[in-house]
């Protein structure tokens, strides 16, 4: 079973890595096997970024909630 790639330190670094992968794939100069590995890594980064954005959106919705009596609790993201 292939081991899972290490997650980037931040959303911004993940986005930068994803942009680099797209650039390398668009160049058309990668051998097929390397292109597939890059594509797989790109999919992982995109999914991770999407999850980060969803969590941020949830936090914003909680902060903007009209329920002034709602108890404030620390935000804990769901692990998938």
KAURWO-V935744 format. One record per backbone hydrogen bond with DSSP energy under -0.5 kcal/mol. CO is the residue of the C=O (numbers start at 1). NH is the residue of the N-H. If there is no record, write none. Layout:
# KAURWO-V935744
CO | NH
CO | NH
This chain:
# KAURWO-V935744
10 | 14
11 | 15
12 | 16
13 | 17
14 | 18
15 | 19
16 | 20
17 | 21
18 | 22
19 | 23
20 | 24
21 | 25
22 | 26
23 | 27
24 | 28
24 | 29
25 | 28
31 | 35
32 | 36
33 | 37
34 | 38
35 | 39
36 | 40
37 | 41
38 | 42
39 | 43
40 | 44
41 | 45
42 | 46
43 | 47
44 | 48
45 | 49
46 | 50
47 | 51
48 | 52
49 | 53
50 | 54
51 | 55
52 | 56
53 | 57
54 | 58
55 | 59
56 | 60
57 | 61
58 | 62
59 | 63
60 | 64
62 | 65
66 | 68
67 | 70
71 | 73
78 | 80
